[in-house]
């Protein structure tokens, strides 16, 4: 029994090692010159410019300063974003609600208070009767 278990363990380990080697994809290295050319070719796009102009707002700058983030650090991070990342960030900013979903919050609080009234834990609403 012990010999069979060891044999199966060794076969399993060998198959995992060799299957990992067979699936390894060859990757080519790029030179320093190619990387430098690629970095120079990437010019700030329109999305980067829109993100940079958003930083010029006084209220946003004050909020960032209050959280300990400097504008120079944030501008450097925006410049480091790829075009796809900058586009995704702009889409998230455009889709974000301006003041949050206050109606959803009020409805959630109402439901919680209603359930606790029905269970007899609170007495907020006069139109409910406790189950207890």
N, C-alpha and C positions, 0 to 999 in steps of 0.2 A: 504494500500500500504506500509506504513511504517513498519507495523508489519510483513508483508510477507518478506520484505527486511531484517529485523533483523533476522527472522527465517532462511532464506537462508544463511545469513552470519554466524550464529552460527553453522549451520549444516556443512557448508564448512570448518570452522575452526576446528570443532571436527573431521571431516573425515581426514583432513591433519595431525592432531596430532596423531590420532590412526593409520593411514597408516605409519607414520614415525616410530612408535613403533614396528609395525609388521615387518618392514624390517631391524631393527637393528640386526647386526650379533654379536653373543657373541665372545669376544676376551679373550684369556688367557694371563695372566701376566707371565713373566719369571723372575726368580730370578737373583740376582747379580752374583751368582756363574756361572749360565748358560751363562750369558752375557760375563763374564770374560773368560770362556773357549772358547766361540765362537770367541772372539777377539784374543786369543792366537793361535787359530787354523788357522787364516788367516795369512799366510806367504806372504812376498812380491813375487809376481809372476814375470814371464818373462816380462809382459807388464810394470809392475812398474819399473823393472830394465832398460828397454829400455827408459822409460821416464826420469829416473834419469840420465842415461848416456847422454841424450840429453841436460841436464842442465849443463854438463861439458864443453860444447862448449863456447869459449871465447866471440864470437860475441853475442850469446844469453844472456850470463851473463851480458855483457855490456848494451844490450838493456833493460834488466829487471831492472838493476840498474838505468838507465836513467829514467825509469817510476816509480821508487820508490818501487820496489818489491825486497825484499832480497831473496837470494837463500835458506836460512834456512826456511823461511816462505813458499816458494814454495815447497820445499822438504817435509815439513810437510803436505801440502795440497795434494801432490801426494800420500803420504803414507796413507792418509785418504780416498782415492778413493777406491771404490769396484773394483773387477776384471772386471766387465761389463763396468763400467764407464771408467776405464783405457783403455780397449780395444777400446771403442768408441772414446776416445780422440786420441788414436794412429791412428785409421782409418781416423779421420778428418785431422790429421797432414799429413798423407801419401797422402790424396786426394787433399790437398790444392795446388794450383799452386805456383810455386817457385817465379815468378816475377809478378804475376797477369796476367790478360787477357788484354795485351796491344793492341792486334789487335782489340778486341771488343771496347775498348775505342776510338781508332783512327776512327773506322767506325762510332761510335756514334757521335763523334764531326763532322765528314764529313757530315753526314745526317742532323745534326742540322744547320750547316752552309749553306748547300744546300737549306734547307727549308726556312731559313731566307733570302737567296738571292732571291729565287723565290717570296717570299712575299714582297720584296723590302725593307727590314729592313737593310740589309747589302749589300755590293758589294765586295765579296771575289773572286768569280769565274767569269772569263770573258765569259764563255759559257752559262750563265743563263740570262734569260730576266725576268724582274720584272713584276708582274701581275698588278701593279698600273699603 
